[in-house]
Structures are given as structure tokens and as C-alpha cells.
């Protein structure tokens, strides 16, 4: 999960222009290979957003996000969908029984 927050209103305005330019020049079709967006939400009123993506590496994620780095605070955290979470808990439960 990628969480991001603009540092101030001016940076948010500049970021909005960058997003428009990126989108109108084919944005989603130009994402890095092995980078897939599962969900995205941006709360315009406070300049905070979250994206859930799959990528093969942090380098791939930064290829997508590097233009906005100077305008916002960005954090990247691993996360799982419901099926992956249940699978992990089942695996942990099985490993606990074996020990």
C-alpha cells in the first residue's frame, strides 16, 4: 500500500497539474511493467491518498512515483488482500500445530 500526503496547498496544485499531464499523455498505459493498481483513493479536501498496488520490486514502484516525491510525503507498506491474509493465517496455524 502506498500512502501519500501533499505537504502544502501549492504542492497539491502542482501535483494536480502533473497528474493531469500524466493522465492525458496516456498515464495508466505508461505504467512500468509489472506494476498493477488494485485500488486508489484520494481525498482532495486534505491532500491524502492511498493506492494498493502489486509490483515486482520497490524499484518498479519508484519508477511510477518518483516525479511526485518532492511534492509529497510517500510511504510504502506491504499489505495483502483477504484471500492472502486468510492463507497466511492458515499457514501460521498449521506451522504452530506441527511444532
Buried (B, 14 or more C-beta within 10 A) or exposed (E): BBBBBBEEEEBBEBBBEEBEEBEEEEEEEEBBEEBEBEEEEBEEEEBBBBBBBEBEEEEBBBBBBEEBEEBBEBEBEEEEEEEEEEEEEEEEEEEEEEE
